[in-house]
Amino acid sequence: MARYLAEALVKLFIVIAESIRDSLVLEHTDPLLNFVDMLNEKYLWSEVYDEDKDRIRYEEDEVFPDDLFFSFYYYSLQVLLLGTPLLDKVNEQEAKLLELLVEIEYSNI
């Protein structure tokens, strides 16, 4: 079961890495300075769901501020990069993930 889960996670991480790579070629703002900044009160939505406010946010294309949105990608990349020493270069999927992460790290950051 553990092997199955590990393989599934690597496949998911590849999709995440591809999304990050694709997002970095687009024009974007700088990420928030710290991961914890994403929990700043100004970014948090109310605990009480308001369907009208939610609809308006999407209609006005203001779902997430640009810096918060890009920070999701940036900090996801940082977490994936922390795991690179654990990747097995002999495993085809893990080698693919490692290759993607190296490509991203050296071409965009």
N, C-alpha and C positions, 0 to 999 in steps of 0.2 A: 504494500500500500504506500509506503514511504517513497519508493522509487517512482510509482505512478504520480504521486503528488509533486515530487521534485521535477519530473518531466513536464507536467502540466504548468508548473510555475515558470519554468524556463521558457516555455512557449508564450506564456502571458508576458513575461519580461521582454521577450523579443518584440512583441506587438507594441509594448510601451516604449521601448527604445526606438523603434521605427517611427512612432508618433512624435517622440521628442526630436529625433533627427529632422523630420519633416517640418516641425514647428520652428526650428531654429533658422531655417532658410528664409522664413517670412520676416517681415519687419515686426519688431516687438519692442516693448518697453524693457527696462531693467527689472530684474526680480526684486522682491522685497529683500532688505538686507539680511534678515534672519528668518528661519523657518517659522519660529514662534510668532512673527509679525502677521502671519496669515490668520492668527486667532484674535487679532485686534478687534475690539468691539465694533468699530465702524464697518468691518467686513461681515460680521455675523448677522444673520437674519433673525427675526423674532421667533421665539419658541412657539408662539401662537400663529398658526398658518392662516394667512389672509389670501384667499384665492384671487381677489381683485388686484392686490399689490403684486402678486406673483405674475399675473397676466400682463400687467403694465410693464413690469421689468423686462419681460420677453418682447413685448411690442416695441418698446423703446430701445431695444438692443443694449440694455444696461444690466445684464444678468450679473456679471462680475466686473469689477474695475480691471483695467488692463494689467496693472502690476500684480494683482492677485491672480489673475488668470494665467499669466506667464509663469508666476512663481510655482504653480502646480507642476508645470513641466520641468522647471529648473530644479526644484527640490526632489522631484521623482528621479531625475538624472543623478543627483548627488547620492541618493540612496542606492541606486543601481551600481554606481561607481564604487561604492564601499564594498560591494560583493564581488568585485572582479578577482580578488585573490582566491576566492572559493571556487571559481569556475575551472572545470576540467577541460583543458585544450584538446584532449583526445575525443571527448564526447562531441558529436557533430553539432547538436543544438547549442550546447554551452559555448563551443568555439564560435558559432555564428553570433551569439549574444556578445561575446567578448570582442569580436571583430567590430560589431556595430558600436559598442561603447568606446572603443579606441578611436574609431572614425569620428564619432561625435566629439569626444574629448579634445582631439587634436585639430579638428577642423573648425570648431565653433566657439570654443571657450578660451 
